[in-house]
């Protein structure tokens, strides 16, 4: 196998493919359907070449060694997930988040209390999404709080399974290509020039975002911190339909009453939850937890 190029992908027997399906799902929850067999094989092959191994079977056996595999799994999962994203990727969803948070600011002011908003970016990849959420909150109008001497606090938690993606997110350095669609005034307020081809998120925004490595298929073991907004787009596509339901049910448990769950259009069909009400926005898929 070492002599072949990636243009020639060695065959994988049906039984071997199913074993890889099961192993990857057991570790990460990610499900590789049969119609993506070529994608799985080429992803495995890249790691096999990088490690100077001989074939799929040798790699599979190496992954059974927990000491050897502890770091390798992060490389493999990174190869199996698409980390390509962008700032303000779905404008309508960010507009909805801004509206929901603005309403909470008004409610807090009317109640003469400080306002604290916490957002969870699920599958945050290389950081564009959580930083976009932080910028969206920075743009909120705080006049109703300021008039009463009240304070506004917020934080964004970005969670992803990929250590390489999280490292890039924490560095917060992005190419010109990544930010060329951002309005110039937003860029000037929230980015600093890093070098001739890159920009970096300003420290005041970076300090508002916490990054954690975690696995969505182990949510039942995670602490149930309450969030005002859970933003989960382009993540559920990696899981089996029945696993998506389990993940969503766990996410609901981490929403405050009145909190909002924002999903990607088409990622889940005809899903309902007894504690949620669908938000009437035709260009968004979002639900609000009942009070």
PAMINU-85774 format. One record per residue: residue number from 0; residue in one letter; x, y, z of N, C-alpha, C in turn. Coordinates in Angstrom, 1 decimal. Example, Ala and Ser with C-alpha at 12.3 -4.5 7.8 and 13.67 -1.06 7.14 Angstrom:
// PAMINU-85774
R	0	a	13.2	-5.7	7.8	12.3	-4.5	7.8	13.2	-3.3	7.8;
R	1	s	12.8	-2.2	7.1	13.7	-1.1	7.1	12.9	0.0	7.9;
This chain:
// PAMINU-85774
R	0	x	0.8	-1.2	0.0	0.0	0.0	0.0	0.9	1.3	0.0;
R	1	x	2.1	1.2	0.6	2.9	2.4	0.7	3.3	2.9	-0.7;
R	2	x	3.3	2.0	-1.7	3.8	2.5	-3.0	2.7	3.1	-3.8;
R	3	x	1.4	3.0	-3.4	0.3	3.5	-4.2	0.1	5.0	-3.9;
R	4	x	-0.4	5.7	-4.8	-0.8	7.1	-4.6	-2.2	7.2	-4.2;
R	5	x	-2.7	8.3	-3.7	-4.1	8.5	-3.3	-5.0	8.4	-4.4;
R	6	x	-4.5	8.5	-5.7	-5.4	8.3	-6.8	-5.8	6.9	-7.0;
R	7	x	-5.1	5.9	-6.4	-5.5	4.5	-6.3	-5.8	4.1	-4.9;
R	8	x	-7.1	4.0	-4.6	-7.5	3.6	-3.3	-7.7	2.2	-3.2;
R	9	x	-6.9	1.4	-2.3	-7.1	0.0	-2.2	-8.5	-0.4	-1.7;
R	10	x	-9.0	-1.5	-2.2	-10.3	-2.0	-1.8	-10.4	-2.3	-0.3;
R	11	x	-11.6	-2.2	0.2	-11.9	-2.6	1.6	-13.1	-3.5	1.6;
R	12	x	-12.9	-4.7	2.2	-14.0	-5.6	2.2	-15.2	-5.1	3.0;
R	13	x	-16.4	-5.6	2.7	-17.6	-5.1	3.4	-17.5	-5.3	4.9;
R	14	x	-17.0	-6.4	5.3	-16.9	-6.7	6.8	-15.9	-5.7	7.4;
R	15	x	-14.8	-5.3	6.7	-13.9	-4.4	7.2	-14.5	-3.0	7.3;
R	16	x	-15.2	-2.6	6.3	-15.9	-1.3	6.3	-16.8	-1.2	7.5;
R	17	x	-17.6	-2.2	7.8	-18.5	-2.2	8.9	-17.8	-2.1	10.2;
R	18	x	-16.6	-2.8	10.3	-15.8	-2.7	11.6	-15.3	-1.3	11.8;
R	19	x	-14.9	-0.6	10.7	-14.5	0.8	10.8	-15.6	1.7	11.2;
R	20	x	-16.8	1.5	10.6	-18.0	2.2	10.9	-18.2	2.2	12.4;
R	21	x	-18.2	1.0	12.9	-18.5	0.7	14.3	-17.5	1.4	15.3;
R	22	x	-16.2	1.2	14.9	-15.1	1.7	15.7	-15.2	3.2	15.8;
R	23	x	-15.4	3.9	14.7	-15.4	5.4	14.7	-16.7	5.9	15.4;
R	24	x	-17.8	5.2	15.2	-19.0	5.6	16.0	-18.8	5.4	17.5;
R	25	x	-18.2	4.3	17.9	-18.0	4.1	19.3	-17.1	5.1	19.9;
R	26	x	-16.1	5.6	19.2	-15.2	6.6	19.8	-15.8	8.0	19.7;
R	27	x	-16.4	8.4	18.6	-16.7	9.8	18.4	-18.2	10.0	18.2;
R	28	x	-19.0	9.0	17.9	-20.4	9.2	17.6	-20.6	9.5	16.1;
R	29	x	-19.5	9.8	15.4	-19.6	10.1	13.9	-20.0	8.8	13.2;
R	30	x	-20.9	8.9	12.3	-21.4	7.8	11.5	-21.0	8.0	10.0;
R	31	x	-20.3	7.1	9.4	-19.9	7.1	8.0	-20.9	6.2	7.3;
R	32	x	-21.8	6.7	6.5	-22.7	5.8	5.8	-22.1	5.1	4.6;
R	33	x	-22.7	4.1	4.2	-22.1	3.2	3.1	-21.8	4.1	1.9;
R	34	x	-22.6	5.0	1.5	-22.4	5.8	0.3	-21.2	6.8	0.5;
R	35	x	-20.5	6.8	1.6	-19.3	7.6	1.8	-18.1	6.7	2.1;
R	36	x	-18.2	5.5	1.6	-17.1	4.5	1.7	-15.8	5.0	1.1;
R	37	x	-15.9	5.6	0.0	-14.6	6.1	-0.6	-14.0	7.2	0.2;
R	38	x	-14.8	8.1	0.8	-14.3	9.1	1.6	-13.6	8.5	2.8;
R	39	x	-14.2	7.5	3.5	-13.6	6.9	4.6	-12.2	6.3	4.2;
R	40	x	-12.2	5.6	3.1	-11.0	4.9	2.7	-9.9	5.9	2.4;
R	41	x	-10.2	7.0	1.7	-9.1	8.0	1.4	-8.7	8.7	2.7;
R	42	x	-9.6	8.9	3.6	-9.2	9.5	4.9	-8.3	8.6	5.7;
R	43	x	-8.6	7.3	5.7	-7.8	6.4	6.4	-6.4	6.2	5.7;
R	44	x	-6.5	6.3	4.4	-5.2	6.1	3.7	-4.2	7.2	3.9;
R	45	x	-4.7	8.4	4.1	-3.8	9.5	4.4	-3.1	9.3	5.7;
R	46	x	-3.9	8.9	6.7	-3.3	8.6	8.0	-2.3	7.4	7.9;
R	47	x	-2.7	6.4	7.2	-1.8	5.2	7.0	-0.5	5.6	6.4;
R	48	x	-0.5	6.5	5.4	0.7	7.0	4.8	1.5	7.8	5.7;
R	49	x	0.9	8.7	6.4	1.6	9.6	7.4	2.3	8.8	8.5;
R	50	x	1.7	7.7	8.8	2.3	6.9	9.9	3.2	5.8	9.4;
R	51	x	3.3	5.7	8.1	4.1	4.7	7.4	3.7	3.3	7.8;
R	52	x	2.4	3.1	7.8	1.8	1.7	8.0	1.5	1.1	6.7;
R	53	x	1.1	-0.2	6.7	1.0	-1.0	5.5	-0.4	-1.0	4.9;
R	54	x	-1.4	-1.1	5.8	-2.8	-1.3	5.3	-3.8	-0.9	6.3;
R	55	x	-5.1	-1.0	5.9	-6.2	-0.7	6.8	-6.2	-1.5	8.1;
R	56	x	-5.9	-2.8	7.9	-5.9	-3.7	9.1	-4.9	-3.4	10.1;
R	57	x	-3.7	-3.0	9.6	-2.6	-2.7	10.6	-3.0	-1.4	11.3;
R	58	x	-3.6	-0.5	10.6	-4.0	0.8	11.3	-5.1	0.5	12.3;
R	59	x	-6.1	-0.4	11.9	-7.2	-0.7	12.8	-6.6	-1.3	14.1;
R	60	x	-5.7	-2.2	14.0	-5.1	-2.9	15.1	-4.3	-1.9	16.0;
R	61	x	-3.6	-1.0	15.4	-2.9	0.0	16.2	-3.8	0.9	17.0;
R	62	x	-5.0	1.1	16.5	-6.0	2.0	17.2	-6.6	1.2	18.4;
R	63	x	-6.4	-0.1	18.5	-6.8	-0.8	19.7	-5.9	-0.6	20.9;
R	64	x	-4.7	-0.1	20.6	-3.7	0.2	21.7	-4.0	1.6	22.2;
R	65	x	-4.7	1.7	23.4	-5.1	3.0	23.9	-4.0	4.0	24.1;
R	66	x	-2.8	3.5	24.5	-1.7	4.4	24.7	-1.3	5.0	23.4;
R	67	x	-1.1	4.2	22.3	-0.7	4.6	21.0	-1.8	5.5	20.4;
R	68	x	-3.0	5.1	20.6	-4.1	5.8	19.9	-4.6	7.1	20.5;
R	69	x	-4.2	7.4	21.7	-4.8	8.5	22.4	-4.7	9.8	21.7;
R	70	x	-3.5	10.0	21.0	-3.4	11.3	20.2	-3.8	11.0	18.7;
R	71	x	-3.6	9.8	18.3	-3.9	9.6	16.9	-5.4	9.7	16.6;
R	72	x	-6.2	9.4	17.5	-7.7	9.6	17.3	-8.0	11.0	16.9;
R	73	x	-7.3	12.0	17.5	-7.7	13.4	17.2	-7.3	13.7	15.7;
R	74	x	-6.2	13.1	15.3	-5.8	13.3	13.9	-6.8	12.7	12.9;
R	75	x	-7.2	11.5	13.3	-8.2	10.8	12.4	-9.5	11.5	12.4;
R	76	x	-10.0	11.9	13.5	-11.3	12.6	13.6	-11.3	13.9	12.8;
R	77	x	-10.1	14.6	12.9	-9.9	15.8	12.2	-10.0	15.5	10.7;
R	78	x	-9.5	14.4	10.2	-9.5	14.0	8.8	-11.0	13.7	8.4;
R	79	x	-11.8	13.2	9.3	-13.1	12.8	9.0	-14.2	13.9	9.1;
R	80	x	-13.8	15.0	9.6	-14.7	16.1	9.7	-14.3	17.3	8.9;
R	81	x	-15.2	18.1	8.4	-14.9	19.2	7.5	-14.9	20.5	8.4;
R	82	x	-13.7	21.1	8.5	-13.5	22.2	9.3	-13.7	23.5	8.6;
R	83	x	-14.1	23.5	7.4	-14.3	24.7	6.6	-15.6	25.4	7.0;
R	84	x	-15.5	26.6	7.5	-16.6	27.4	7.9	-16.3	28.8	7.6;
R	85	x	-17.2	29.7	8.1	-17.0	31.1	7.8	-17.6	32.0	8.8;
R	86	x	-17.3	33.3	8.9	-17.9	34.2	9.8	-19.3	34.5	9.4;
R	87	x	-20.2	34.6	10.3	-21.6	34.9	10.1	-22.2	34.0	8.9;
R	88	x	-22.0	32.7	9.1	-22.2	31.8	7.9	-23.7	31.8	7.5;
R	89	x	-24.6	31.9	8.4	-26.0	31.9	8.1	-26.6	33.2	8.7;
R	90	x	-26.6	34.3	8.0	-27.0	35.6	8.5	-28.3	35.6	9.3;
R	91	x	-29.3	34.9	8.7	-30.6	34.9	9.3	-30.6	34.3	10.7;
R	92	x	-29.8	33.3	10.9	-29.6	32.7	12.3	-29.0	33.6	13.3;
R	93	x	-27.9	34.3	12.8	-27.3	35.3	13.7	-28.2	36.5	14.0;
R	94	x	-29.0	36.9	13.0	-30.0	38.0	13.3	-31.0	37.5	14.3;
R	95	x	-31.4	36.3	14.3	-32.3	35.7	15.3	-31.7	35.7	16.7;
R	96	x	-30.4	35.3	16.8	-29.7	35.3	18.0	-29.7	36.7	18.6;
R	97	x	-29.3	37.7	17.7	-29.3	39.1	18.2	-30.6	39.5	18.7;
R	98	x	-31.7	39.2	18.0	-33.0	39.6	18.5	-33.3	39.0	19.8;
R	99	x	-33.1	37.7	20.0	-33.4	37.0	21.2	-32.6	37.7	22.4;
R	100	x	-31.3	37.9	22.2	-30.5	38.5	23.2	-30.9	40.0	23.5;
R	101	x	-31.3	40.7	22.5	-31.7	42.1	22.7	-33.0	42.1	23.6;
R	102	x	-33.9	41.2	23.3	-35.1	41.1	24.1	-34.7	40.8	25.6;
R	103	x	-33.7	39.9	25.8	-33.4	39.6	27.2	-32.8	40.8	27.9;
R	104	x	-32.0	41.6	27.2	-31.5	42.9	27.7	-32.6	43.8	28.2;
R	105	x	-33.6	43.9	27.3	-34.8	44.8	27.7	-35.5	44.2	28.9;
R	106	x	-35.7	42.9	28.9	-36.4	42.3	30.1	-35.6	42.5	31.4;
R	107	x	-34.3	42.4	31.3	-33.5	42.6	32.5	-33.6	44.0	32.9;
R	108	x	-33.5	45.0	32.0	-33.6	46.4	32.4	-35.0	46.7	33.0;
R	109	x	-36.0	46.1	32.5	-37.4	46.3	33.1	-37.5	45.7	34.5;
R	110	x	-36.7	44.7	34.7	-36.7	44.0	36.0	-35.6	44.6	37.0;
R	111	x	-34.9	45.7	36.5	-33.9	46.3	37.3	-32.8	45.3	37.7;
R	112	x	-32.4	44.5	36.8	-31.4	43.5	37.1	-30.3	43.5	36.1;
R	113	x	-29.1	43.1	36.4	-28.0	43.0	35.5	-28.4	41.9	34.5;
R	114	x	-27.8	41.9	33.3	-28.1	40.9	32.3	-26.9	40.0	32.0;
R	115	x	-27.1	38.7	32.1	-26.0	37.8	31.8	-26.5	36.8	30.7;
R	116	x	-25.8	36.7	29.6	-26.2	35.9	28.5	-25.0	34.9	28.2;
R	117	x	-25.3	33.6	28.2	-24.4	32.6	27.9	-24.8	31.8	26.6;
R	118	x	-23.9	31.6	25.7	-24.1	31.0	24.5	-23.2	29.8	24.3;
R	119	x	-23.7	28.7	23.7	-22.9	27.5	23.5	-22.8	27.3	21.9;
R	120	x	-21.6	27.3	21.4	-21.4	27.0	20.0	-21.0	25.6	19.9;
R	121	x	-21.9	24.7	19.4	-21.6	23.3	19.4	-21.0	22.9	18.0;
R	122	x	-19.8	22.2	18.1	-19.1	22.0	16.9	-18.5	23.2	16.4;
R	123	x	-17.7	23.9	17.2	-17.2	25.3	16.9	-16.1	25.3	15.8;
R	124	x	-15.6	24.2	15.5	-14.5	24.1	14.4	-13.4	25.1	14.7;
R	125	x	-13.0	25.9	13.8	-11.8	26.8	13.9	-12.1	28.2	14.5;
R	126	x	-13.3	28.3	15.0	-13.6	29.5	15.8	-14.4	30.6	15.1;
R	127	x	-14.7	30.5	13.8	-15.4	31.6	13.2	-16.8	31.7	13.8;
R	128	x	-17.5	30.6	14.1	-18.8	30.7	14.6	-18.9	31.4	16.0;
R	129	x	-18.1	30.9	17.0	-18.2	31.5	18.3	-17.7	33.0	18.3;
R	130	x	-16.7	33.3	17.5	-16.3	34.7	17.4	-17.4	35.6	16.8;
R	131	x	-18.1	35.0	15.8	-19.2	35.7	15.2	-20.3	36.0	16.2;
R	132	x	-20.6	35.0	17.0	-21.6	35.1	18.1	-21.2	36.2	19.1;
R	133	x	-19.9	36.2	19.5	-19.4	37.2	20.4	-19.6	38.6	19.8;
R	134	x	-19.2	38.8	18.5	-19.3	40.1	17.8	-20.8	40.5	17.8;
R	135	x	-21.7	39.5	17.5	-23.1	39.8	17.5	-23.6	40.4	18.8;
R	136	x	-23.1	39.8	19.9	-23.5	40.3	21.2	-22.9	41.7	21.5;
R	137	x	-21.7	41.9	21.0	-21.0	43.2	21.2	-21.8	44.3	20.5;
R	138	x	-22.5	44.0	19.5	-23.3	45.0	18.7	-24.6	45.3	19.3;
R	139	x	-25.0	44.6	20.4	-26.3	44.9	20.9	-26.4	46.3	21.6;
R	140	x	-27.6	46.8	21.6	-27.8	48.1	22.2	-28.0	47.9	23.7;
R	141	x	-27.2	48.7	24.5	-27.3	48.5	26.0	-27.9	49.7	26.7;
R	142	x	-28.5	50.6	25.9	-29.0	51.8	26.5	-29.9	51.6	27.6;
R	143	x	-30.8	50.6	27.5	-31.8	50.4	28.6	-31.2	50.0	29.9;
R	144	x	-30.0	49.3	29.8	-29.3	48.9	31.0	-28.5	50.1	31.5;
R	145	x	-27.8	50.7	30.6	-26.9	51.8	31.0	-27.7	52.9	31.8;
R	146	x	-28.9	53.2	31.3	-29.7	54.3	31.9	-29.9	54.0	33.4;
R	147	x	-30.0	52.7	33.8	-30.3	52.3	35.1	-29.0	51.9	35.9;
R	148	x	-27.9	52.1	35.3	-26.6	51.7	35.9	-26.4	50.2	36.1;
R	149	x	-27.1	49.5	35.2	-27.0	48.0	35.2	-25.9	47.5	34.3;
R	150	x	-25.5	46.3	34.6	-24.3	45.7	33.8	-24.8	44.6	32.9;
R	151	x	-23.9	44.4	31.8	-24.2	43.4	30.9	-23.0	42.5	30.8;
R	152	x	-23.2	41.2	31.1	-22.2	40.2	31.0	-22.6	39.2	29.9;
R	153	x	-21.6	38.6	29.2	-21.9	37.5	28.3	-20.6	36.7	28.1;
R	154	x	-20.8	35.5	27.7	-19.7	34.6	27.4	-20.2	33.6	26.3;
R	155	x	-19.2	33.1	25.5	-19.5	32.1	24.5	-18.6	30.9	24.7;
R	156	x	-19.2	29.8	24.8	-18.4	28.5	24.9	-18.4	27.8	23.6;
R	157	x	-17.2	27.6	23.1	-17.0	26.8	21.8	-16.5	25.4	22.1;
R	158	x	-17.3	24.4	21.7	-16.9	23.0	21.9	-16.7	22.3	20.6;
R	159	x	-15.7	21.5	20.5	-15.4	20.7	19.4	-14.6	19.5	19.7;
R	160	x	-14.7	18.4	18.9	-14.0	17.2	19.2	-12.5	17.3	18.7;
R	161	x	-12.3	18.2	17.8	-11.0	18.3	17.1	-10.0	19.2	17.8;
R	162	x	-8.9	18.6	18.3	-7.8	19.5	18.9	-7.2	20.4	17.9;
R	163	x	-6.9	19.9	16.7	-6.3	20.9	15.7	-7.2	22.1	15.4;
R	164	x	-8.5	21.8	15.3	-9.4	22.9	15.1	-9.5	23.9	16.3;
R	165	x	-9.5	23.3	17.5	-9.5	24.2	18.7	-8.2	25.0	18.8;
R	166	x	-7.1	24.4	18.4	-5.9	25.2	18.5	-5.9	26.4	17.5;
R	167	x	-6.5	26.2	16.3	-6.6	27.3	15.4	-7.6	28.3	15.9;
R	168	x	-8.7	27.8	16.6	-9.7	28.8	17.1	-9.1	29.6	18.2;
R	169	x	-8.3	29.0	19.1	-7.7	29.8	20.2	-6.7	30.8	19.6;
R	170	x	-6.0	30.5	18.5	-5.0	31.4	17.9	-5.7	32.6	17.3;
R	171	x	-6.9	32.3	16.8	-7.8	33.4	16.3	-7.2	34.2	15.1;
R	172	x	-6.4	33.6	14.3	-5.8	34.3	13.2	-6.4	33.8	11.9;
R	173	x	-6.9	34.7	11.0	-7.6	34.3	9.9	-7.1	35.0	8.6;
R	174	x	-7.2	34.3	7.5	-6.6	34.9	6.3	-7.6	35.9	5.7;
R	175	x	-7.1	36.7	4.8	-7.9	37.7	4.1	-9.1	37.0	3.5;
R	176	x	-9.0	35.8	2.9	-10.1	35.1	2.3	-11.2	34.9	3.3;
R	177	x	-10.8	34.6	4.5	-11.8	34.2	5.5	-12.7	35.4	5.9;
R	178	x	-12.1	36.6	5.8	-12.9	37.8	6.4	-13.3	38.8	5.3;
R	179	x	-13.1	38.4	4.0	-13.3	39.4	3.0	-14.8	39.8	2.9;
R	180	x	-15.7	39.0	3.4	-17.2	39.3	3.3	-17.6	40.1	4.5;
R	181	x	-16.8	40.3	5.5	-17.2	41.0	6.7	-17.2	42.5	6.4;
R	182	x	-18.2	43.2	6.8	-18.3	44.7	6.6	-17.0	45.4	7.2;
R	183	x	-16.5	46.3	6.4	-15.2	47.0	6.9	-15.3	47.6	8.3;
R	184	x	-16.5	48.1	8.7	-16.6	48.7	10.0	-16.5	47.6	11.1;
R	185	x	-17.1	46.4	10.8	-17.0	45.3	11.8	-15.6	44.8	11.9;
R	186	x	-14.9	44.7	10.7	-13.5	44.3	10.7	-12.6	45.3	11.5;
R	187	x	-12.8	46.6	11.4	-12.0	47.5	12.1	-12.3	47.5	13.6;
R	188	x	-13.5	47.2	14.0	-13.9	47.2	15.4	-13.4	45.9	16.1;
R	189	x	-13.3	44.8	15.4	-13.1	43.6	16.1	-11.9	42.7	15.6;
R	190	x	-11.1	43.3	14.6	-9.9	42.6	14.1	-8.7	43.5	14.1;
R	191	x	-7.6	43.0	14.3	-6.3	43.7	14.2	-5.5	43.0	13.0;
R	192	x	-4.8	43.9	12.3	-4.0	43.3	11.2	-2.9	42.5	11.9;
R	193	x	-2.7	41.2	11.5	-1.7	40.3	12.0	-0.4	40.4	11.2;
R	194	x	-0.6	40.2	9.9	0.5	40.3	8.9	-0.1	40.7	7.6;
R	195	x	0.7	40.7	6.5	0.2	41.1	5.2	-1.0	40.4	4.7;
R	196	x	-1.1	39.1	5.1	-2.2	38.3	4.6	-3.2	37.8	5.7;
R	197	x	-3.1	38.3	6.9	-3.9	37.7	8.0	-4.4	38.8	9.0;
R	198	x	-5.5	38.5	9.6	-6.1	39.3	10.6	-6.3	38.5	11.9;
R	199	x	-6.3	39.2	13.1	-6.5	38.4	14.3	-7.6	39.1	15.1;
R	200	x	-8.5	38.3	15.7	-9.6	38.8	16.5	-9.0	39.5	17.7;
R	201	x	-9.6	40.7	18.0	-9.1	41.5	19.1	-9.2	40.8	20.4;
R	202	x	-8.3	41.1	21.3	-8.3	40.5	22.6	-9.6	40.5	23.4;
R	203	x	-10.3	41.7	23.3	-11.5	41.8	24.1	-12.6	40.8	23.6;
R	204	x	-12.5	40.4	22.4	-13.4	39.3	21.9	-12.9	38.0	22.3;
R	205	x	-11.6	37.8	22.1	-11.0	36.4	22.4	-11.3	36.1	23.9;
R	206	x	-11.2	37.1	24.8	-11.4	36.9	26.2	-12.8	36.5	26.5;
R	207	x	-13.7	36.7	25.6	-15.1	36.4	25.9	-15.5	34.9	25.5;
R	208	x	-14.5	34.3	24.8	-14.8	32.9	24.3	-13.9	31.9	24.9;
R	209	x	-14.6	30.9	25.4	-13.9	29.7	26.1	-14.0	28.5	25.2;
R	210	x	-12.9	27.9	24.9	-12.9	26.7	24.0	-12.6	25.4	24.9;
R	211	x	-13.4	24.4	24.6	-13.3	23.1	25.3	-13.4	22.0	24.3;
R	212	x	-12.6	20.9	24.6	-12.6	19.7	23.7	-13.6	18.8	24.4;
R	213	x	-14.6	18.3	23.6	-15.6	17.4	24.1	-16.2	16.6	22.9;
R	214	x	-17.0	15.6	23.3	-17.5	14.7	22.3	-19.0	14.7	22.5;
R	215	x	-19.8	14.9	21.4	-21.2	15.0	21.5	-21.9	13.7	21.9;
R	216	x	-21.2	12.6	21.6	-21.9	11.3	21.9	-21.7	11.0	23.4;
R	217	x	-21.0	11.9	24.2	-20.9	11.7	25.6	-21.5	12.8	26.4;
R	218	x	-22.5	13.4	25.8	-23.2	14.5	26.5	-23.8	14.1	27.8;
R	219	x	-24.3	12.9	27.9	-25.0	12.5	29.1	-24.1	12.6	30.3;
R	220	x	-22.7	12.5	30.1	-21.8	12.6	31.2	-21.3	14.0	31.5;
R	221	x	-21.7	14.9	30.6	-21.2	16.3	30.7	-22.1	17.1	31.7;
R	222	x	-21.5	18.1	32.4	-22.3	18.9	33.3	-23.5	19.6	32.6;
R	223	x	-24.6	19.8	33.3	-25.7	20.4	32.7	-25.8	21.9	33.0;
R	224	x	-24.9	22.6	32.4	-24.9	24.1	32.5	-26.0	24.7	31.7;
R	225	x	-26.6	25.7	32.2	-27.8	26.3	31.5	-27.3	27.4	30.5;
R	226	x	-27.8	27.4	29.3	-27.4	28.4	28.3	-28.7	29.1	27.8;
R	227	x	-28.5	30.4	27.4	-29.5	31.2	26.9	-29.7	30.8	25.4;
R	228	x	-28.6	30.5	24.7	-28.7	30.1	23.3	-27.7	28.9	23.1;
R	229	x	-28.2	27.9	22.4	-27.3	26.8	22.0	-27.4	26.9	20.4;
R	230	x	-26.2	27.1	19.8	-26.1	27.2	18.4	-25.4	26.0	17.8;
R	231	x	-26.2	25.2	17.1	-25.7	23.9	16.6	-26.1	23.7	15.2;
R	232	x	-25.1	24.2	14.3	-25.3	24.1	12.9	-24.2	23.3	12.2;
R	233	x	-24.6	22.5	11.2	-23.6	21.7	10.4	-22.8	20.8	11.3;
R	234	x	-23.5	20.2	12.3	-22.9	19.3	13.2	-23.6	17.9	13.2;
R	235	x	-25.0	18.0	13.2	-25.8	16.8	13.3	-25.6	15.9	12.0;
R	236	x	-25.2	16.5	11.0	-25.0	15.7	9.7	-24.0	14.6	9.9;
R	237	x	-23.1	14.6	10.9	-22.1	13.6	11.1	-22.7	12.4	11.9;
R	238	x	-23.9	12.5	12.3	-24.5	11.4	13.2	-25.7	10.7	12.6;
R	239	x	-25.9	9.5	13.0	-27.1	8.7	12.6	-28.3	9.4	13.0;
R	240	x	-29.4	9.3	12.3	-30.7	10.0	12.6	-31.1	9.7	14.1;
R	241	x	-31.0	8.5	14.5	-31.4	8.2	15.9	-30.5	8.8	16.9;
R	242	x	-29.2	8.9	16.6	-28.2	9.6	17.5	-28.5	11.1	17.5;
R	243	x	-28.9	11.6	16.4	-29.2	13.1	16.4	-30.3	13.4	17.4;
R	244	x	-31.3	12.6	17.5	-32.4	12.8	18.4	-31.9	12.8	19.9;
R	245	x	-31.0	11.8	20.2	-30.5	11.7	21.5	-29.7	13.0	21.9;
R	246	x	-28.9	13.4	20.9	-28.1	14.7	21.1	-29.0	15.9	21.3;
R	247	x	-30.0	16.0	20.5	-30.9	17.1	20.7	-31.6	17.1	22.0;
R	248	x	-32.0	16.0	22.4	-32.7	15.9	23.7	-31.8	16.3	24.9;
R	249	x	-30.5	16.0	24.7	-29.5	16.4	25.8	-29.3	17.9	25.7;
R	250	x	-29.3	18.4	24.5	-29.1	19.9	24.3	-30.2	20.6	25.0;
R	251	x	-31.5	20.1	24.8	-32.6	20.8	25.4	-32.4	20.9	26.9;
R	252	x	-31.9	19.9	27.5	-31.7	19.8	29.0	-30.7	20.9	29.4;
R	253	x	-30.0	21.5	28.5	-29.0	22.5	28.9	-29.4	23.9	28.5;
R	254	x	-30.7	24.0	28.1	-31.3	25.4	27.8	-32.0	25.9	29.0;
R	255	x	-31.9	27.2	29.3	-32.7	27.7	30.4	-34.1	27.8	29.9;
R	256	x	-35.1	27.9	30.7	-36.5	28.2	30.3	-36.5	29.5	29.5;
R	257	x	-37.0	29.5	28.3	-37.0	30.7	27.4	-35.8	30.7	26.5;
R	258	x	-34.8	29.8	26.8	-33.6	29.7	25.9	-34.0	29.2	24.5;
R	259	x	-33.0	29.4	23.6	-33.3	29.2	22.2	-32.2	28.2	21.7;
R	260	x	-32.7	27.2	20.9	-31.8	26.2	20.2	-31.9	26.5	18.8;
R	261	x	-30.7	26.8	18.2	-30.7	27.2	16.7	-30.0	26.0	16.0;
R	262	x	-30.6	25.5	15.0	-30.1	24.4	14.2	-29.9	24.8	12.8;
R	263	x	-29.3	23.9	12.0	-29.1	24.2	10.6	-30.3	23.7	9.8;
R	264	x	-30.7	24.5	8.8	-31.9	24.1	8.0	-31.6	22.7	7.3;
R	265	x	-32.6	21.8	7.5	-32.5	20.5	6.9	-31.7	19.5	7.6;
R	266	x	-31.1	19.9	8.8	-30.3	18.9	9.6	-31.2	17.9	10.3;
R	267	x	-32.4	18.3	10.6	-33.3	17.4	11.3	-34.7	17.6	10.7;
R	268	x	-35.5	16.6	10.5	-36.8	16.7	9.8	-37.9	16.2	10.8;
R	269	x	-38.9	17.1	10.9	-40.1	16.7	11.7	-39.8	16.4	13.1;
R	270	x	-38.8	17.0	13.7	-38.4	16.8	15.1	-39.2	17.6	16.0;
R	271	x	-39.7	17.1	17.1	-40.5	17.8	18.1	-40.0	17.4	19.5;
R	272	x	-40.2	18.3	20.4	-39.8	18.1	21.8	-40.9	18.7	22.6;
R	273	x	-41.4	18.0	23.7	-42.5	18.5	24.5	-42.2	19.9	25.2;
R	274	x	-41.0	20.2	25.4	-40.6	21.4	26.1	-40.3	22.6	25.1;
R	275	x	-40.3	22.3	23.8	-39.9	23.3	22.9	-41.1	23.8	22.0;
R	276	x	-41.0	25.0	21.5	-41.9	25.6	20.6	-41.1	26.1	19.4;
R	277	x	-41.5	25.7	18.2	-40.8	26.2	17.0	-40.9	27.7	16.8;
R	278	x	-39.8	28.4	16.6	-39.9	29.8	16.4	-40.3	30.1	14.9;
R	279	x	-41.2	31.0	14.7	-41.8	31.2	13.4	-40.9	32.1	12.6;
R	280	x	-39.8	31.5	12.1	-38.9	32.2	11.2	-38.6	31.3	10.0;
R	281	x	-39.1	31.6	8.8	-39.1	30.6	7.7	-37.7	30.4	7.2;
R	282	x	-36.7	31.3	7.5	-35.4	31.1	7.0	-34.4	30.6	8.1;
R	283	x	-35.0	30.2	9.2	-34.2	29.7	10.3	-34.9	28.4	10.8;
R	284	x	-34.1	27.5	11.4	-34.7	26.4	12.2	-34.3	26.6	13.6;
R	285	x	-35.2	27.1	14.4	-34.9	27.4	15.8	-36.1	27.1	16.7;
R	286	x	-35.8	26.8	18.0	-36.9	26.4	18.9	-36.6	27.1	20.2;
R	287	x	-37.7	27.4	20.9	-37.6	28.1	22.2	-38.1	27.2	23.3;
R	288	x	-37.4	27.0	24.4	-37.8	26.2	25.5	-38.9	27.0	26.3;
R	289	x	-40.0	26.3	26.6	-41.1	27.0	27.2	-40.7	27.4	28.7;
R	290	x	-41.3	28.5	29.1	-41.1	29.0	30.4	-41.8	28.1	31.5;
